[in-house]
Amino acid sequence: MVMIFVDADGCPVVNETISIAKQFNFPCTLICDTAHEMHREGAETIIVSKGADAVDFVLVNKVQKGDIVVTQDYGLAAMVLAKQGHPIDQNGRLYTNENIDQLLFARHAAQKIRMAGGRLRGPKKRSKESNEKFKEKLRHLCRMLLSPSD
């Protein structure tokens, strides 16, 4: 059975994910640290101690082949891909073996700029359209996993 996991620390689409998980009858698990503790009806919550990448390590140890993971974290997405899961970001972008290296490189380059004292623009303000695009892409992914073509 497909499971949906949410890297819930700071995730703007928790409620949307739970709603779609219910539509497809997929169990949904939120994983967050003690600083971002949340509980939502329709989802199991796992709370981990605060710490660098604590949520990521718990999540990657739980994910199985074919599971969906909602995350903004490129590093976590890379680990999910290695376990043959399906990572998707809050805007509906699917992380794939074809795009993850470029995303990780861009993250590394941005980190070097910041460490050298440079400044980068932050993300755009979240729009209703972003939420709709995420829901459309997550529904599409769920449908694909329910009826694989192979």
N, C-alpha and C positions, 0 to 999 in steps of 0.2 A: 504494500500500500504506500502511496506517495504521502509524505509528510511535508508540511510547510513550516520552516523555521524562520523566525524574525530576529535579526540582530537589532534588538529593540531600543538600545541606547540612542536616543535622539532620532529615532525613525519617525518620519512624518506620516507614514501610511499604515500604521498598525491597525486601525479600525477597518480600513479598506481591505487589508489582507485577510483579517478574520472573517469579514463578510464573504469574500470570495471563497475562502476555505470552506465555509459552511455550504455555499452553493454547490461545491463539488464533493462535499462530504469527505474532505481531507482533514486530518487532525492538524491543528496549528499550535505551535509552541513558541512563546516569547522568551527570549533569553536576555536578561539585563543585569546590570550590577546594582549594588545597594544604593548608589547615588541616583539611579534612574528607575527605581522600583515601580512597577505598574502591574495591575491586574485587570483583565478584561474578560467579560463573559464570552464563552465560546472558545477560549484558548487556555492552554496550560501555561503557567509561568514558572520559569526557573530563574532564581536570583543567585548570583555569584558574588563573591567578594570583589571589592574595588581593586583594580590593578591593571597595569598595561596588558591589553589583549586577553584578559581573563575570560570575557564573554566569547571571544573568537575561539579560544582553545576548547571551551566546553561545547560550543556549537559544532566545531569541526569533528569532535569526537562522537557526536550524536548523529551526524548526517550520514545517510546511506546512499548508495547508487540510486539515482532517479528522484531524490528529494529536491524540493525547491527551497532556496534560501534567499530571503530579502535582506540585502545589505548595501551600505554605501562604501564599504571597505574593500579596496582592490586586493589587498593581501589575503583577506578572508575569502574573497571570491576565487582567487587562484587556488587556495587549498580545497575549496568545494569542488572546483573543476577537476582537481587531481583525484577526488573521490567519486567522480562521474555524477556529481549533483548539478543542479541548474540554478546558478546564482543570477539574481535580477536586482537592479537598483531601484530606488524610490521613484525614478522617472520612467521606468519600464524598459530600460536598456538591459538586454541580456548580456552577461559576460560570457565570452566564448574563448576557446583555445586560440581563435584567430585575432581577438582584440585585447586579451589580457596583458600580453607583453608590452604593447604600446601604452596601455593605461598605467602599468607599473613603472615604466620608464618616465612617463610624464609626471607621476607622483614623485619619483626620485629627483627629477630635475627641479620641480617646484620646491621640494624640501631643501635642496642645495641653495636655491635663491634665497629662501627665508633664512637659512643658517648664515648666509653672507650678509644679512641685514636688509635684503630686498623685500619689497612688499608686492603682494599679488591681490588681484580683485577677488572678493568673496563670491559665493554663489548668489544667483539671482533670487529675488523673493519668490517663494513658492506660490504657484498659481493654481486655480481650480482646474485649468487645462492640464497641468502636470499630474494632478490626481486622476483625472479621467484617462490620460494616456497610460498611466501605471495600471489602472484597473483593466483597461482593454488588453494590454500586453500580458498581464498575469492571467486573465481569463483564457487568452489564446494559448499560453503555455500549459495551463491546466487541461484544456481540451486536447492538446497534442499528447499529453502524458496519459490521458484516459483512453485514447485510441491511437496507439502508435502504428505507423504505417509499415513497419518491417515485419 
